[in-house]
Amino acid sequence: MNISKTLTKFVRYIVLVIFFCLYILPFILVVLNSLKERTEIISNPLSIPKSFNLANYFSAMEKMNFTHSFMNSLIVTVFSVVLITIFSAMTAYVFVRMQNKLNKFLFFLMVASMIIPFQAIMIPLVQIYGSIGFLNSKWALIYMYIGFGASLAVFIYHGLIKSIPLELEEAAMIDGASRLQIFFQVVFPLLKPTTMTIVILNVLWIWNDFLLPSLVLIKPEERTLPLSTFYFFGTYSVDYGLLMAGLVVTIIPVIIVYLFTQRHIIQGVMNGSIK
């Protein structure tokens, strides 16, 4: 019996190791190729670099105007995530505590909107907002991210707020707290695990997003990091060394954020799905 359990655990471990290697292999290849010269990458992209040269990184950061692009990505990500989090939590709170036919209809409308693929509305989106001169600005991009990200956040918050005892709010109301004070001082602190989950998911999405910024941001000075990396693709050729280096420096910040906050993801999702 013990031998059978040990063998089963060993097989599971081997399968997990194989899947992990398959998952991490593309990232390892990107890092290795970012340290090679272009000719070396073309001749054998799977080989180990003959010499670990960081010249591609310095050249890529200079050509993609890394500092400016990084600040654009940071501004878009921070403002979008903060506004999505606050507005979605407040909206979900209203839907839960002020139940009426209109709020129920609006909630189900927001949930239903999540099944509409972005590709189905991206052309009308660009035409409508382009006609009123609302494109080519990172603030317009932030506005769109709020619209696209709010539905999922409201849905997640909605489940957790339903599990918060109403007596806590009634006690605060007896002490003279207003509805706004009750939300920010009583309810919102209890939403921390779910808030961390929403923050992490939206940071990963917005920081790495390419399609929506490519439709909205045209001017070079407004480009985010994924857009700046894309312009290493030429019309007839690609400088793979610079491209790989640009990809690595683009994803490093979000990897750091994820490593420090990953423990909150499962906890937040579980709390949001209790009811």
PLY file of the C-alpha trace (Angstrom):
ply
format ascii 1.0
element vertex 275
property float x
property float y
property float z
element edge 274
property int vertex1
property int vertex2
end_header
0.00 0.00 0.00
2.78 2.42 0.95
4.72 1.46 -2.17
1.69 2.23 -4.33
1.23 5.66 -2.72
4.94 6.45 -3.07
4.89 5.41 -6.73
1.80 7.54 -7.37
3.40 10.59 -5.73
6.59 10.02 -7.73
4.68 9.85 -11.02
2.76 13.01 -10.16
6.01 14.76 -9.29
7.60 13.75 -12.59
4.53 14.92 -14.54
4.58 18.28 -12.73
8.29 18.69 -13.45
7.72 17.95 -17.15
4.88 20.47 -17.38
6.95 23.05 -15.50
9.85 22.61 -17.92
7.53 22.97 -20.91
6.02 26.09 -19.36
9.31 27.80 -18.45
11.21 26.81 -21.62
9.99 29.74 -23.82
11.01 32.27 -21.16
14.44 30.67 -20.80
14.92 30.79 -24.58
13.99 34.48 -24.63
16.55 35.26 -21.90
19.28 33.21 -23.58
18.69 34.72 -27.02
18.68 38.23 -25.54
22.36 37.67 -24.72
23.34 36.63 -28.26
24.23 38.49 -31.42
21.72 38.47 -34.28
23.71 36.03 -36.44
24.10 33.62 -33.54
20.33 33.66 -32.89
19.51 32.97 -36.54
22.05 30.15 -36.83
20.90 28.30 -33.68
18.24 29.84 -31.41
18.34 26.84 -29.04
22.05 27.04 -28.22
23.74 28.48 -25.13
25.32 31.93 -25.74
29.04 31.80 -26.50
29.50 34.86 -24.29
27.03 36.60 -21.99
26.84 40.06 -23.55
24.53 42.73 -22.13
25.00 45.05 -25.11
21.55 44.12 -26.45
19.93 45.37 -23.25
21.62 48.77 -23.31
20.91 49.19 -27.03
17.28 48.08 -26.66
16.62 50.43 -23.74
18.06 53.31 -25.73
16.14 52.61 -28.94
12.81 52.00 -27.24
13.26 55.10 -25.04
12.81 52.85 -22.03
12.45 55.50 -19.31
9.70 57.41 -21.12
7.86 54.25 -22.19
8.16 52.85 -18.69
6.59 55.98 -17.19
3.75 55.81 -19.73
3.08 52.18 -18.81
3.34 52.99 -15.11
0.89 55.90 -15.33
-1.62 53.92 -17.37
-1.38 50.85 -15.13
-1.49 52.63 -11.76
-4.35 54.99 -12.59
-6.37 52.26 -14.33
-5.96 49.72 -11.53
-6.71 52.21 -8.73
-9.82 53.56 -10.43
-11.08 50.11 -11.43
-10.64 48.92 -7.84
-12.38 51.85 -6.15
-15.23 52.28 -8.62
-15.92 48.53 -8.84
-15.98 48.07 -5.07
-18.38 50.99 -4.66
-20.59 49.74 -7.49
-20.74 46.21 -6.07
-21.57 47.62 -2.64
-24.51 49.57 -4.08
-25.74 46.49 -5.96
-25.62 44.34 -2.80
-26.98 46.76 -0.20
-29.54 48.60 -2.32
-31.33 45.78 -4.03
-34.03 46.78 -6.46
-35.02 45.81 -9.97
-32.84 48.47 -11.58
-29.71 47.44 -9.67
-30.33 43.76 -10.39
-30.75 44.53 -14.09
-27.56 46.63 -14.16
-25.59 43.92 -12.35
-26.67 41.19 -14.75
-25.98 43.57 -17.63
-22.39 44.06 -16.41
-21.93 40.31 -15.98
-23.34 39.65 -19.45
-20.95 42.19 -20.98
-18.01 39.96 -20.03
-18.93 37.43 -22.72
-18.55 40.00 -25.52
-15.06 39.63 -27.07
-13.05 42.82 -27.41
-12.29 42.04 -31.04
-16.00 42.41 -31.83
-16.12 46.04 -30.72
-12.60 47.35 -31.31
-13.31 48.78 -34.78
-16.49 50.67 -33.74
-14.64 51.79 -30.61
-11.84 53.39 -32.61
-14.25 54.94 -35.12
-16.53 56.47 -32.48
-13.83 57.87 -30.21
-11.62 58.83 -33.14
-14.43 60.92 -34.59
-14.60 63.04 -31.43
-10.81 63.36 -31.11
-10.59 61.17 -28.01
-7.73 58.97 -29.19
-3.94 59.33 -29.01
-3.91 59.97 -25.27
-3.01 57.71 -22.37
-5.88 59.27 -20.41
-8.31 58.01 -23.05
-6.67 54.60 -22.70
-7.16 54.70 -18.91
-10.83 55.57 -19.44
-11.27 52.55 -21.72
-9.48 50.21 -19.32
-11.90 51.25 -16.56
-14.82 50.33 -18.80
-13.39 46.98 -19.86
-12.11 45.99 -16.41
-14.99 47.05 -14.17
-17.37 44.19 -15.00
-15.15 41.37 -13.74
-14.11 43.36 -10.66
-17.74 44.13 -9.76
-18.63 40.46 -10.18
-15.81 39.35 -7.84
-16.53 42.03 -5.23
-20.25 41.27 -5.33
-19.76 37.75 -3.95
-17.61 38.85 -1.03
-19.70 41.86 0.01
-22.73 39.56 0.31
-20.86 37.60 3.00
-20.11 40.68 5.16
-22.58 40.86 8.08
-24.96 43.79 7.84
-24.71 44.23 11.63
-21.23 45.75 11.24
-22.62 48.54 9.10
-25.61 49.05 11.39
-23.27 49.44 14.38
-21.22 52.05 12.50
-24.41 53.85 11.47
-25.54 54.00 15.11
-22.19 55.60 15.96
-23.00 58.36 13.46
-21.00 57.20 10.41
-22.26 58.22 6.99
-22.76 55.74 4.16
-19.45 56.81 2.61
-17.60 56.41 5.92
-19.17 53.00 6.43
-17.92 51.85 3.04
-14.33 53.14 3.30
-13.77 52.50 7.02
-15.76 49.30 7.59
-16.51 47.47 4.35
-13.54 48.24 2.11
-10.85 47.09 4.63
-12.62 43.71 4.80
-12.26 43.38 1.03
-8.44 43.42 1.15
-7.85 39.81 -0.07
-10.21 40.29 -2.99
-8.79 43.74 -3.69
-5.28 42.28 -3.93
-6.53 39.65 -6.37
-8.18 42.27 -8.56
-5.09 44.48 -8.43
-2.79 41.63 -9.47
-5.02 40.43 -12.32
-5.46 43.94 -13.69
-1.76 44.81 -13.39
-0.85 41.68 -15.36
-3.49 42.47 -17.99
-2.91 46.22 -18.41
0.90 46.20 -18.22
1.20 43.47 -20.86
-1.68 44.57 -23.09
-0.75 45.35 -26.66
-3.94 45.39 -28.75
-5.88 48.24 -27.11
-2.86 50.61 -26.78
-1.94 49.90 -30.41
-5.39 51.15 -31.43
-5.45 54.20 -29.17
-1.85 55.42 -28.91
-0.32 56.56 -32.20
2.25 59.19 -31.24
5.69 57.80 -30.31
5.78 59.84 -27.08
2.60 58.13 -25.86
3.73 54.55 -26.44
3.77 52.01 -23.61
6.48 49.38 -23.21
4.75 46.64 -25.26
4.25 49.12 -28.12
7.87 50.26 -27.96
9.04 46.64 -28.11
6.89 45.96 -31.17
8.77 48.54 -33.22
11.85 46.32 -33.24
10.00 44.49 -36.02
11.11 46.09 -39.27
9.39 45.91 -42.63
11.78 43.31 -44.01
13.83 42.19 -41.02
13.78 41.75 -37.25
16.63 42.44 -34.85
15.94 39.45 -32.64
18.61 40.23 -30.06
17.19 43.68 -29.33
13.65 42.32 -29.47
14.37 39.61 -26.88
16.17 42.08 -24.63
13.25 44.50 -24.91
10.80 41.75 -23.98
12.83 40.81 -20.90
13.07 44.37 -19.53
9.35 44.83 -20.25
8.18 41.84 -18.22
10.62 42.16 -15.29
8.54 44.79 -13.38
5.33 42.78 -13.56
7.15 39.59 -12.52
8.47 41.39 -9.44
4.97 42.62 -8.55
3.54 39.14 -9.04
6.18 37.41 -6.90
5.49 39.74 -3.97
1.69 39.49 -4.19
0.90 36.02 -5.60
-0.15 34.58 -2.22
-3.19 36.86 -2.23
-4.64 35.53 -5.50
-6.10 32.20 -4.37
-7.23 33.61 -1.04
-9.03 36.50 -2.73
-10.73 34.31 -5.33
-11.90 31.86 -2.67
-13.28 34.64 -0.49
-15.13 36.13 -3.44
-16.75 32.81 -4.32
-18.10 31.92 -0.87
-21.63 33.01 -1.75
0 1
1 2
2 3
3 4
4 5
5 6
6 7
7 8
8 9
9 10
10 11
11 12
12 13
13 14
14 15
15 16
16 17
17 18
18 19
19 20
20 21
21 22
22 23
23 24
24 25
25 26
26 27
27 28
28 29
29 30
30 31
31 32
32 33
33 34
34 35
35 36
36 37
37 38
38 39
39 40
40 41
41 42
42 43
43 44
44 45
45 46
46 47
47 48
48 49
49 50
50 51
51 52
52 53
53 54
54 55
55 56
56 57
57 58
58 59
59 60
60 61
61 62
62 63
63 64
64 65
65 66
66 67
67 68
68 69
69 70
70 71
71 72
72 73
73 74
74 75
75 76
76 77
77 78
78 79
79 80
80 81
81 82
82 83
83 84
84 85
85 86
86 87
87 88
88 89
89 90
90 91
91 92
92 93
93 94
94 95
95 96
96 97
97 98
98 99
99 100
100 101
101 102
102 103
103 104
104 105
105 106
106 107
107 108
108 109
109 110
110 111
111 112
112 113
113 114
114 115
115 116
116 117
117 118
118 119
119 120
120 121
121 122
122 123
123 124
124 125
125 126
126 127
127 128
128 129
129 130
130 131
131 132
132 133
133 134
134 135
135 136
136 137
137 138
138 139
139 140
140 141
141 142
142 143
143 144
144 145
145 146
146 147
147 148
148 149
149 150
150 151
151 152
152 153
153 154
154 155
155 156
156 157
157 158
158 159
159 160
160 161
161 162
162 163
163 164
164 165
165 166
166 167
167 168
168 169
169 170
170 171
171 172
172 173
173 174
174 175
175 176
176 177
177 178
178 179
179 180
180 181
181 182
182 183
183 184
184 185
185 186
186 187
187 188
188 189
189 190
190 191
191 192
192 193
193 194
194 195
195 196
196 197
197 198
198 199
199 200
200 201
201 202
202 203
203 204
204 205
205 206
206 207
207 208
208 209
209 210
210 211
211 212
212 213
213 214
214 215
215 216
216 217
217 218
218 219
219 220
220 221
221 222
222 223
223 224
224 225
225 226
226 227
227 228
228 229
229 230
230 231
231 232
232 233
233 234
234 235
235 236
236 237
237 238
238 239
239 240
240 241
241 242
242 243
243 244
244 245
245 246
246 247
247 248
248 249
249 250
250 251
251 252
252 253
253 254
254 255
255 256
256 257
257 258
258 259
259 260
260 261
261 262
262 263
263 264
264 265
265 266
266 267
267 268
268 269
269 270
270 271
271 272
272 273
273 274
